Amino acid sequence: MNREIEMKTYIGVDLGGTNVRVAKVDENGKILEVVKESTEIDQGVSHVMDKIVRMITSLDHWKECQGIGLGVPGPVDTQRGVMMLSTNLPGFKDYPLCEEISQRCGLPTYADNDVNVACLAESYHGAGKEYPICYYVTISTGIGGAFTVNHQLVSGMAGYAGEIANIVIDRNRQKVNYLNVGAVENEASGLAITRKGKEVFGDSIKHAGDVFDLARSGNEKAVKIVDEMTYDLALLFADIAHVVNPHIFVVGGGCMKSKDVFFDKMQDIFKTLVHEGMRCTKFSEARLEEPGLVGAAMLPMSRGN
């Protein structure tokens, strides 16, 4: 018998404000089929829901899948299967997303935050697969986080467990937006590095990569910006470690393209900020190319389907 037929399969949905992608994924995290369309949220929630169902039912042998998982932006009430906030998807707040898809497709359906499902993917099939407690951090335009215990996501009362963007690393910084003064996202994210770079170098800075390039070339002002980011991140990871004490931190996001200028040094600083017994905490770059799709598909598997 064909091994692909024997193996359990799942459906993962990556629902974003711009695009929606739907994939059939096997239990080993291999993507077997993908379809993609524009979300078209401007045409309303019903239009998007019809689109998702149509995309799911277009997959080969979709009825043989064990369940459906959705990765969505923002916090999710995982018990009710609804989004708690829907900035990029107007109308989806408190909408019975999972209930409707389950009824229309006849498969158990679950939803979680997009960073959470990326964490789940790395926990099952990526850098964290050999470790009981895996903490995933993404350093990109913003900073996000999530963690699993024995391959089970910890989502918390209202879906915010693991979220770290608003953690204060220095209350003596400037007020930037709705986040706390000194929130790590406003000090060490890609957007923060871009902002700080523009303050020093002007409009020649288009994105964080420009600052990293200058630091790599030895520019003292850029090095200062990156060194501050490095220390702020070390503080963040130390704060997390003192609460969760994970076996491994898996780190992803666009800023990791420039990991050579901060990642190793950040780990060295981390060791000076934690108890001696915590200095062996492992750090690894995220490994999966499609953690959003794979992680969404793993949601039903993590629930025993």
N, C-alpha and C positions, 0 to 999 in steps of 0.2 A: 504493500500500500504506500502511496506517495506520502512522504514525511510531512509535506505542507498541509495535506488534508488532515493528518493525525493531529497536528499541532493546533492549539487553541489560537483563535484570532480575535482581535478587538478593533473597535472603530474609535479613532481619535479625531476630535474637531478642534481646530485652532481658530477661534473667533476673535477677530480684531476689528477696529473701526474702519479699516481700509479693505482688508481682504478676509475671506474665510477659506480655510483649507480643511479638507476631510481626507483621512487616510485609513487604510486597512493595515493593521500591524500585527505581527505574530507575537507569541509570548516571549520570544527572545529579543524583541525590540526591533525586528527587521521590518522595514516599511515595504509592503507588497504592492500598494497602489495609492495614488494621490490624485485628488481633483481640487482645483482652485478656481474661485470666482471673486469678483468684487462684492463687498458686503452690501453696499447700497442702502445704508441705514437711513438715508434721507427719504426712502420710499416706505419706511415704517417697519415696525416690529413684525407684523404678520408676513410681510414680504420676505424679510430675512429668515423667519422660521420656515416658510415654505421652501426657500432656497436650501437651507440646511438639510431638511428632510429629503428634498430631491437629490441632493448631492450624496447623502448617505445611501439612499436606495439605488443610486447609479453604480455603486461598487459591486464587483463580482461576488456572488455568494454572500451578500451582506447579512442575510437572515441566519447564516450559520455562525455569525460572530457571537461572542459571549456577552458583550455589552458595549455601551457607548460612553466615552468620556469627553468632556468639554473643558478646554482651557480658555479662560476669559480674563480680560483686564479688570483689575480692582478686586476688592475683597468679596468673598462668597460665603453665604450661609450654607455650609455643606450638608446640613441636616435637611433643610428645605429645598436645596438645589436652586437657590436664587441668588442673583447678584445684589450685593448690598449698596453698590455704587456703580454708576454706569456713565461716567463722563464721556467716554468715546462711543458709547452705544445708547443714545437717548431713548428712553422708553423701556429699557430692559431692567431697570431697578425694580426689585420685588416681582418680576415677571416669572411665572411658573415654567421656567426654561426646561428643566429636566423632566418634569411631569408631562409636559406636552410632547416632547420628543419621545419619551418612553411609551406614551399612549399611541402615538402615531406610527412608531416603528416596531413596537412590541418587544423592545429590548431594555434591560435595566440601564438607566442613564444617570451619570454623576457629573458634577462640575466642580472646578476649583480654579483658583487664581493662576494666571499663566506662569508666574515665577514658581508657584508651588508645584505645578505639573512638571516644569523643567527640573526641579529638585527631585521629584519622583523618578523621572527618567534616569538621571545620573545615579540615583540610589539603586535602581534595579539593574541598569545596563551600562553605566558609565564609571566614572572615577570612584564613586562611593559604593560600588556593589559589594565589596568585601567587608564593609564596616557597619556595625549595628546602629550608630548614630551619625548621620550625614547632615552637615549644615551647608546649604548652597547659598552663595552670595553672587549677585550679578552687579558688576560695576560698569555701567553704561551711561546713557544720558542721565539716568537716575541711579539709585542704589536700591536693590531689593534683596529679600532674603526669605528662606524657608528651610524647614528641616524635617527629616524623617527619623523615626525610631523603629528599627526592625522593618524597614521598607513601608512604614505607615506614616502618612503625612500627619503632622500635628497642626491643626488649623485653628484651634482655640474657640472661644465662645462666639465670636462674631467674624471669624475668618482672618484675623489680623496676626495670629501667632507667627513668629519668625520675621515679621516685617521690621525693618531696621532703619528705614530712611530718616525717621524722626528722632533717632537716638542722638542725644547731645554729647559732643566730644569736646566742646569748649563754649561755655556760656558767654564769653567775652568777645564773640564775633559779631558781625553786623547782621541786622535783620534783613532777610532777603525776600521771603514770601510767607505763606501761611504756616510753614513748618516752624518748629522751635528755633530760637536763636542758637546758632552753633550746631544745628542738625547736620549729621554727617552727609546727607545728600546735597546740602548746600555748600559743603566744604571740600568734598573729595570725589564727587561724581564727574563724569565727562562734561556735563553742563557747567559745573562749578569751575573746572579747570579752564574751560573756554572763557567764562566770565572773568576770571582772574588774569588770564592771558591778555584779554582785550584791555583790561585796566592798565596793564604794564606796556604792552606792545602795540595797542591800537587795533585797527581793523585788519591788520595783516594776519591776525589770528582768526581762522574760519572755524576751527574745531579743536578739540583737545589734542589730537594728533600733532598739530602744529607746535603746541607747547612741549610735548614729549620729544619732538624732533629737535627743538632748540636745546632742550636739556641734554639730549644725547650728544649734541655737538659741543657741549660745555658752556653754554650761555649761563652766566651766574644767576641772572634774574629768573630764568626758566627753571634752573636747578632748585632754586629756593621754593618756587611754587610746587614743584614735584616733591621735594623733600617734606614740605608741610603736608601735602596729600598723603605721603607715605606714612608719616607719623599718625595722622588722623585715622587712617585705615587700620594701623596697628592697634590704636586705642579701641576702635570699633570691634575688631576681632577679639581683643582681650575682654571687652565687656561681654560679648556673646559667650566666650569660653567660660567665664566665671559663673554664668547662669546655666548653660547647657552642657559644657564640657564634652563637646563632640569628639568622636574618634578622628574625623576628617572634616576639613573645610574644602569644599569644591567651589572654585571661583570661575565665573564666566563673565560675559559681557564684552562690549567693544573695546574698553580700556585695556583688556588683557592682550590686545594686539601690541601694546607697548609695555608688556610685563618686564622686559629687560631693564627698564629704568626705575622700577619700584618694587617688584614682587619679592625678590629675594631679600632686599633690605627691609621690607615691611615685616617679613617673617623673623628676621633677626631682632628687630625692635619689639615685636610681639613677645618674644621669649624673655625680654627684660621686664615685661609688664604683668606677667602671670606667675603663679606659684611654680616652684621648681618641678613638681610632679606633672605640670601641664605643658611643659616645654617640648614634650615629644609629640604634641598634637600635629597631625599631618596636614599639609596643604597641597592641593593639586589643582591644576587647570581643568576646567570642564572638558569632556572628551567628545560628547555627542554632537553631530551636525544638526540634528532636528529634535532637540529636547522637548519642544513644545508639542509637536505631534505625537512623539513616542510617549511622553509623559501623560498626555491626555488619554491615550489609549490604555495606559497602565492603570488608570483610575478604577475601572471595574475589576481588574485583576487584583488590585490592592484591597478591594472589598470582598474578595472571595469568589468572584464570578469566573 
